[in-house]
Amino acid sequence: MKFLSFFRQELAIDLGTANTLIIQDGQVVVDEPSIVAVNRKTGETIAVGKKAMQMHEKTHEDIKTIRPLKDGVIADFQAAENMIKGLIAMIGTKRRFFTHLKMVICIPSGITEVEKRAVFDSADHVDAKETYLIHEPMAAALGIGLDVEEPVGNMIIDIGGGTTEIAVIALSGIVTDQSIRIAGDELTSDIVGYMKRQHNILIGERTAEQIKIHVGAAMEEIDNPPEDFAVNGRDLMTGIPKQIKIGYVEIAHALDKSISKIEDAILRALESTPPELASDIYRTGLYLTGGGALLRGLDKRISLKTKLPVHVAEDPLRAVVRGTGIALKNSDRFSFLIDRKSV
């Protein structure tokens, strides 16, 4: 068997709007931003992942950076393919002679059949012999250690880069779900808009992301408030670069509308949950995963809104890819995996 495994490569891929993670043999081997840099003239890929992110919003006319995924799905087919190839090539123990590549890729629960086909086609172009898809909330539930096969209802809220996935899971299936296109990217653009309106200062996407990490908050009253963060940008009045300091209260105000929309989606999902599962959720509470779960005070805010306990997953950024890895190991056992034959 060990000899045969030399000819197999098994990868679990969390193909995210903001970051792509790959697990091989139970280890996260790739954790890179979902971005590629290409030469405009030749169409050749110059860089993938972190190297491409360093070029983002800093390029000249011969180079452009592309984020191939938008709202959790492939928006630029060619760039997505080049990105997946580039990221797979980063895996240190790449097996030169392998003949069988098996992949499990996670997808948003609100994805259409056409969008599923695009994921399968991308996998085919990187020579995958077996490709399975798993819905993000299901992968997140597996990743945080829930027993998804039990007749017990669990609600997962996965706030990623492009979509927020809210799902009630029981008996290896998604009973009710809400997939909204308000997540990390939307919060980042809220910060860009707020800085422009309130401070007459123009900042880029990368700076807004840094603000979100350093002083991002969902409430104006939080435990352990962060220190103010110095922001560099271009003054819209004079056109000259300048620096201002921003505190978490301002960012909580900037993000308020988008977070309210996430709360509304959670309430809609709870409203459409069957009563027996609702009673389980009252006992078990809500589980927060994804990068958005790291936003200060978000768990407290959702808990106040729903009057239910909210648990933030340990290492929420990697919950989905860990679950995808578990699904890869047990692909014969789990009925909720979608393979290419059923699409």
C-alpha positions as CSV (number, residue, x, y, z in Angstrom):
1,M,0.0,0.0,0.0
2,K,2.8,2.4,0.9
3,F,4.3,1.8,-2.6
4,L,0.9,2.6,-4.2
5,S,0.6,5.8,-2.1
6,F,3.8,7.0,-3.9
7,F,1.7,7.3,-7.0
8,R,-1.2,9.2,-5.3
9,Q,-1.4,12.8,-4.2
10,E,-4.4,13.8,-2.1
11,L,-5.1,17.4,-1.5
12,A,-7.8,19.2,0.5
13,I,-8.3,22.8,-0.8
14,D,-10.1,25.7,0.8
15,L,-10.4,27.9,-2.3
16,G,-11.3,31.2,-0.6
17,T,-11.9,34.7,-1.9
18,A,-9.2,36.1,0.3
19,N,-6.9,33.1,1.1
20,T,-6.4,29.6,-0.3
21,L,-5.3,26.9,2.0
22,I,-4.1,23.4,1.0
23,I,-3.8,20.4,3.3
24,Q,-1.7,17.3,2.4
25,D,-1.3,14.3,4.7
26,G,-3.1,16.1,7.5
27,Q,-0.8,19.2,7.4
28,V,-1.5,22.7,6.1
29,V,1.2,22.9,3.4
30,V,0.0,26.1,1.6
31,D,-1.6,29.2,3.2
32,E,-1.5,32.0,0.7
33,P,-3.6,35.0,-0.5
34,S,-5.9,34.2,-3.4
35,I,-4.2,36.5,-6.0
36,V,-2.1,36.2,-9.1
37,A,0.1,38.8,-10.9
38,V,0.2,38.5,-14.7
39,N,2.1,40.2,-17.5
40,R,-0.5,42.2,-19.5
41,K,1.4,41.7,-22.8
42,T,2.2,38.0,-22.7
43,G,-0.5,36.8,-20.3
44,E,2.2,34.9,-18.4
45,T,1.8,34.4,-14.6
46,I,4.6,36.3,-12.8
47,A,3.7,35.6,-9.2
48,V,1.1,33.8,-7.1
49,G,0.0,34.2,-3.4
50,K,2.1,36.4,-1.1
51,K,4.5,37.6,-3.8
52,A,1.5,38.7,-5.9
53,M,-0.1,40.4,-2.9
54,Q,3.0,42.5,-2.4
55,M,2.5,43.8,-5.9
56,H,-1.3,44.4,-5.4
57,E,-2.2,48.1,-6.0
58,K,1.5,48.9,-6.7
59,T,1.8,47.8,-10.3
60,H,2.7,49.6,-13.5
61,E,0.9,49.2,-16.8
62,D,2.7,46.0,-17.9
63,I,1.6,44.1,-14.8
64,K,-1.8,43.5,-13.4
65,T,-2.9,41.7,-10.2
66,I,-6.1,39.6,-10.4
67,R,-8.1,38.1,-7.5
68,P,-9.7,35.2,-9.4
69,L,-12.5,34.6,-6.9
70,K,-15.3,37.0,-6.2
71,D,-18.0,36.3,-3.6
72,G,-16.7,32.8,-3.0
73,V,-16.9,31.7,-6.6
74,I,-14.5,31.7,-9.6
75,A,-14.9,35.0,-11.5
76,D,-11.8,34.7,-13.7
77,F,-11.5,31.1,-15.0
78,Q,-7.9,31.4,-16.5
79,A,-6.5,33.2,-13.5
80,A,-8.0,30.7,-11.1
81,E,-6.5,27.8,-13.0
82,N,-3.1,29.5,-13.0
83,M,-3.4,30.3,-9.3
84,I,-4.3,26.7,-8.4
85,K,-1.4,25.3,-10.5
86,G,1.0,27.8,-8.8
87,L,-0.2,27.0,-5.3
88,I,0.0,23.2,-5.9
89,A,3.6,23.7,-7.2
90,M,4.5,25.4,-3.9
91,I,3.9,22.1,-2.0
92,G,7.4,21.0,-0.9
93,T,7.0,17.3,-1.3
94,K,5.6,17.4,-4.8
95,R,5.6,13.9,-6.2
96,R,7.1,14.0,-9.7
97,F,5.8,10.6,-10.8
98,F,2.3,10.6,-9.2
99,T,-0.4,9.4,-11.6
100,H,-3.5,10.0,-9.4
101,L,-4.4,13.4,-8.0
102,K,-7.4,13.4,-5.7
103,M,-8.9,16.7,-4.5
104,V,-11.6,17.8,-2.1
105,I,-12.5,21.5,-2.7
106,C,-14.9,23.5,-0.6
107,I,-17.5,25.7,-2.1
108,P,-20.2,28.2,-0.7
109,S,-23.6,26.6,0.0
110,G,-25.4,29.1,-2.3
111,I,-23.3,28.2,-5.4
112,T,-25.1,27.5,-8.7
113,E,-24.7,24.5,-11.0
114,V,-22.7,26.7,-13.5
115,E,-20.3,27.8,-10.7
116,K,-19.9,24.2,-9.6
117,R,-19.0,23.3,-13.2
118,A,-16.3,26.0,-13.2
119,V,-14.7,24.5,-10.1
120,F,-14.7,21.0,-11.6
121,D,-13.3,22.3,-14.9
122,S,-10.4,24.1,-13.0
123,A,-9.7,20.9,-11.2
124,D,-9.6,18.9,-14.5
125,H,-7.1,21.4,-15.9
126,V,-4.7,20.7,-13.1
127,D,-5.0,17.0,-13.9
128,A,-7.1,15.9,-10.9
129,K,-8.4,12.4,-11.5
130,E,-10.9,12.5,-8.6
131,T,-12.6,15.7,-7.5
132,Y,-15.1,16.1,-4.7
133,L,-16.8,19.3,-3.5
134,I,-17.9,20.0,0.0
135,H,-20.1,22.9,1.2
136,E,-18.2,25.4,3.4
137,P,-20.6,25.2,6.5
138,M,-20.3,21.4,6.5
139,A,-16.4,21.6,6.2
140,A,-16.4,24.2,9.0
141,A,-18.6,21.9,11.2
142,L,-16.2,19.0,10.6
143,G,-13.2,21.3,11.2
144,I,-14.4,22.4,14.7
145,G,-15.0,18.8,15.7
146,L,-18.8,18.5,15.5
147,D,-20.3,15.1,14.8
148,V,-22.3,16.0,11.7
149,E,-23.8,12.6,11.3
150,E,-25.7,12.8,14.7
151,P,-29.4,13.7,14.7
152,V,-28.6,16.9,16.6
153,G,-28.9,20.4,15.1
154,N,-25.9,22.7,15.0
155,M,-25.7,26.2,13.6
156,I,-22.5,27.2,11.8
157,I,-21.8,30.9,10.9
158,D,-18.7,31.0,8.5
159,I,-17.7,34.5,7.7
160,G,-15.1,34.3,4.9
161,G,-13.7,36.8,2.5
162,G,-16.5,36.8,-0.1
163,T,-19.5,35.2,1.6
164,T,-21.0,34.6,5.0
165,E,-22.4,31.1,5.2
166,I,-25.0,30.4,7.8
167,A,-26.3,26.8,8.0
168,V,-28.1,24.4,10.3
169,I,-26.6,21.0,10.1
170,A,-28.0,17.6,11.2
171,L,-27.8,14.0,10.0
172,S,-25.0,14.7,7.4
173,G,-27.0,17.4,5.7
174,I,-27.7,21.1,5.6
175,V,-31.3,21.6,6.8
176,T,-31.5,25.3,6.3
177,D,-29.0,27.8,5.0
178,Q,-28.4,31.4,4.2
179,S,-25.5,32.5,1.9
180,I,-25.0,36.2,1.8
181,R,-22.3,38.1,-0.1
182,I,-21.4,40.3,2.8
183,A,-18.2,39.2,4.4
184,G,-14.5,40.3,4.8
185,D,-14.2,42.1,1.4
186,E,-17.4,44.1,2.1
187,L,-16.1,45.1,5.5
188,T,-12.8,46.2,3.9
189,S,-14.6,48.4,1.4
190,D,-16.7,49.9,4.2
191,I,-13.5,51.0,5.8
192,V,-12.2,52.5,2.5
193,G,-15.5,54.4,2.1
194,Y,-15.6,55.6,5.8
195,M,-12.0,57.0,5.6
196,K,-12.9,58.9,2.4
197,R,-16.2,60.4,3.8
198,Q,-15.1,61.1,7.4
199,H,-11.4,62.0,7.0
200,N,-11.0,63.0,3.3
201,I,-8.3,60.5,3.0
202,L,-7.9,57.9,0.2
203,I,-6.5,54.5,1.3
204,G,-6.0,51.2,-0.6
205,E,-7.5,47.8,0.0
206,R,-4.4,46.5,1.7
207,T,-4.3,49.4,4.2
208,A,-8.0,48.9,4.9
209,E,-7.3,45.3,5.6
210,Q,-4.6,46.3,8.1
211,I,-7.0,48.7,9.8
212,K,-9.5,45.8,10.1
213,I,-6.9,43.5,11.7
214,H,-5.4,46.1,14.1
215,V,-8.5,48.1,15.2
216,G,-11.5,46.2,13.7
217,A,-14.4,45.9,16.1
218,A,-18.1,45.0,15.9
219,M,-19.2,47.0,19.0
220,E,-18.3,50.3,20.6
221,E,-17.8,48.6,24.0
222,I,-15.4,45.7,24.0
223,D,-13.0,44.0,26.4
224,N,-9.3,44.7,25.9
225,P,-9.7,47.6,23.4
226,P,-6.7,47.9,20.9
227,E,-4.5,50.9,20.7
228,D,-5.2,53.5,18.0
229,F,-3.7,52.7,14.6
230,A,-1.7,55.1,12.4
231,V,-3.0,55.1,8.8
232,N,-1.2,56.5,5.8
233,G,-3.1,57.7,2.8
234,R,-3.6,60.4,0.3
235,D,-5.3,63.6,1.3
236,L,-8.2,64.2,-1.1
237,M,-8.0,68.0,-0.6
238,T,-4.3,68.6,-1.2
239,G,-3.3,65.3,-3.0
240,I,-0.4,65.0,-0.6
241,P,0.2,61.8,1.5
242,K,-0.6,62.2,5.2
243,Q,-1.0,60.2,8.3
244,I,-3.9,60.0,10.8
245,K,-4.7,57.9,13.8
246,I,-7.9,55.7,13.9
247,G,-9.5,54.1,16.9
248,Y,-11.7,51.0,17.2
249,V,-14.9,53.0,18.0
250,E,-14.8,54.6,14.5
251,I,-14.3,51.3,12.8
252,A,-17.2,49.7,14.8
253,H,-19.3,52.6,13.5
254,A,-18.0,52.1,9.9
255,L,-18.8,48.4,9.9
256,D,-22.2,48.6,11.7
257,K,-24.5,48.4,8.6
258,S,-22.8,45.3,7.1
259,I,-22.7,43.5,10.5
260,S,-26.5,44.3,10.9
261,K,-27.0,42.5,7.5
262,I,-25.1,39.4,8.8
263,E,-27.3,39.5,11.9
264,D,-30.5,39.7,9.8
265,A,-29.3,36.6,7.8
266,I,-28.7,34.7,11.1
267,L,-32.2,35.6,12.3
268,R,-33.7,34.4,8.9
269,A,-31.9,31.1,9.2
270,L,-33.2,30.7,12.8
271,E,-36.7,31.5,11.7
272,S,-36.7,28.7,9.0
273,T,-35.2,26.1,11.4
274,P,-37.5,23.2,12.3
275,P,-38.6,23.4,16.0
276,E,-36.8,20.2,17.2
277,L,-33.5,21.5,15.7
278,A,-34.2,24.9,17.1
279,S,-34.4,23.4,20.6
280,D,-31.0,21.7,20.0
281,I,-29.5,25.1,18.9
282,Y,-30.8,26.7,22.1
283,R,-28.7,24.1,24.0
284,T,-25.6,24.0,21.8
285,G,-25.5,27.7,20.7
286,L,-24.0,29.1,17.5
287,Y,-20.5,28.4,16.2
288,L,-18.5,31.2,14.5
289,T,-15.7,30.3,12.0
290,G,-13.8,32.0,9.2
291,G,-11.7,35.2,9.3
292,G,-14.7,37.4,10.3
293,A,-14.9,35.4,13.6
294,L,-11.7,37.3,14.7
295,L,-13.5,40.7,14.6
296,R,-13.4,42.0,18.2
297,G,-16.8,41.8,19.9
298,L,-18.6,40.1,17.1
299,D,-19.5,37.0,19.2
300,K,-20.9,39.2,22.0
301,R,-22.9,41.3,19.5
302,I,-24.5,38.2,17.9
303,S,-25.2,36.7,21.3
304,L,-27.0,39.9,22.4
305,K,-29.1,39.9,19.2
306,T,-30.1,36.2,19.3
307,K,-30.0,35.7,23.1
308,L,-28.0,32.5,22.4
309,P,-24.5,31.5,23.4
310,V,-21.9,32.1,20.6
311,H,-18.7,30.0,20.4
312,V,-15.7,31.2,18.4
313,A,-13.8,28.3,16.9
314,E,-10.2,27.7,17.9
315,D,-8.1,28.9,14.9
316,P,-11.2,30.0,12.9
317,L,-9.2,30.8,9.8
318,R,-8.3,27.2,9.3
319,A,-11.5,25.5,10.5
320,V,-12.8,25.1,6.9
321,V,-9.6,23.6,5.5
322,R,-9.3,21.2,8.5
323,G,-12.8,20.0,7.8
324,T,-12.0,19.6,4.1
325,G,-9.0,17.5,5.1
326,I,-11.2,15.3,7.3
327,A,-13.7,14.9,4.4
328,L,-10.7,13.9,2.1
329,K,-9.6,11.2,4.5
330,N,-13.2,9.8,4.8
331,S,-14.5,10.5,1.3
332,D,-16.0,7.0,1.0
333,R,-18.0,7.5,4.3
334,F,-19.5,11.0,3.8
335,S,-22.6,11.1,1.7
336,F,-22.6,14.9,1.5
337,L,-19.6,15.2,-0.7
338,I,-20.4,16.1,-4.3
339,D,-18.4,14.4,-7.0
340,R,-18.3,15.2,-10.7
341,K,-20.7,12.4,-11.6
342,S,-23.6,14.0,-9.7
343,V,-23.2,17.5,-11.2
